């Protein structure tokens, strides 16, 4: 039986027989999802179908190797997960639930990731200054970064990994572009940004909460901008939430 050193612990990989079963189940899983291209629409996911397929494929195939992720910090019932464990960068697999992706500096929310998803795939030269925070309930696992990429090549998932990296890099660039010259334009950009989250999260969080916790704008500046936009008919809010 081969063993992978993860840094956190020595994790055994399946033997030849069980590894064969992983390959078999992975092929069956891919065929099943391939025959159901409308899965994303049926589940209400806003992910592109091919991106959701890649997320689900990774979670399914890597499940025998994944480690249960314990929170690195619990503060006021908030469970936070850093992108490094035992001085190793890690990749998170979000199997159930929703998670804030936030900055360590200022604790600003830059995105909300809903399962199925993977975070931390993009390699970095230093520790990622971000963390995940579980919204309500959830199931989250992880792999050390080196083990993740070893398995990517082992299971010939490089194209799927590149699709995920490309999508996440595009999201990061789009987020950086949200910063505008004045409060009104920035609020307008942030409304567009948060309009992409699933409906159950739109019902959960007010637009004021999302903008205040994802920018450095004051409440008064946000309120003035929202009022101006409502008066011009640019937005329609239902109890302060995006409709």
Rosetta blueprint (number, residue, H / E / L):
1 X L
2 X L
3 X E
4 X E
5 X E
6 X L
7 X L
8 X L
9 X L
10 X E
11 X E
12 X E
13 X L
14 X L
15 X L
16 X H
17 X H
18 X H
19 X H
20 X H
21 X H
22 X H
23 X H
24 X H
25 X H
26 X H
27 X H
28 X H
29 X H
30 X H
31 X H
32 X H
33 X H
34 X H
35 X L
36 X L
37 X L
38 X L
39 X H
40 X H
41 X H
42 X H
43 X H
44 X L
45 X L
46 X L
47 X L
48 X L
49 X H
50 X H
51 X H
52 X H
53 X H
54 X H
55 X H
56 X H
57 X H
58 X H
59 X H
60 X H
61 X H
62 X H
63 X L
64 X L
65 X L
66 X L
67 X E
68 X E
69 X L
70 X L
71 X L
72 X L
73 X E
74 X E
75 X E
76 X L
77 X L
78 X E
79 X E
80 X E
81 X E
82 X E
83 X L
84 X E
85 X E
86 X L
87 X L
88 X E
89 X E
90 X E
91 X E
92 X E
93 X E
94 X E
95 X E
96 X E
97 X E
98 X E
99 X E
100 X E
101 X E
102 X E
103 X E
104 X L
105 X L
106 X L
107 X L
108 X L
109 X E
110 X E
111 X E
112 X E
113 X E
114 X E
115 X L
116 X L
117 X E
118 X E
119 X E
120 X L
121 X L
122 X L
123 X L
124 X L
125 X L
126 X L
127 X L
128 X L
129 X L
130 X E
131 X E
132 X E
133 X E
134 X E
135 X E
136 X E
137 X E
138 X E
139 X E
140 X E
141 X E
142 X E
143 X E
144 X E
145 X H
146 X H
147 X H
148 X H
149 X H
150 X H
151 X H
152 X H
153 X H
154 X H
155 X L
156 X L
157 X L
158 X H
159 X H
160 X H
161 X H
162 X H
163 X H
164 X H
165 X H
166 X H
167 X H
168 X H
169 X H
170 X H
171 X H
172 X H
173 X H
174 X H
175 X H
176 X H
177 X L
178 X L
179 X L
180 X L
181 X L
182 X L
183 X H
184 X H
185 X H
186 X H
187 X H
188 X H
189 X H
190 X H
191 X H
192 X H
193 X H
194 X H
195 X L
196 X L
197 X L
198 X L
199 X H
200 X H
201 X H
202 X H
203 X H
204 X H
205 X L
206 X L
207 X H
208 X H
209 X H
210 X H
211 X H
212 X H
213 X L
214 X L
215 X L
216 X L
217 X L
218 X L
219 X H
220 X H
221 X H
222 X H
223 X H
224 X H
225 X H
226 X H
227 X H
228 X H
229 X H
230 X H
231 X H
232 X L
233 X L
234 X L
235 X L
236 X L
237 X E
238 X E
239 X L
240 X L
241 X E
242 X E
243 X L
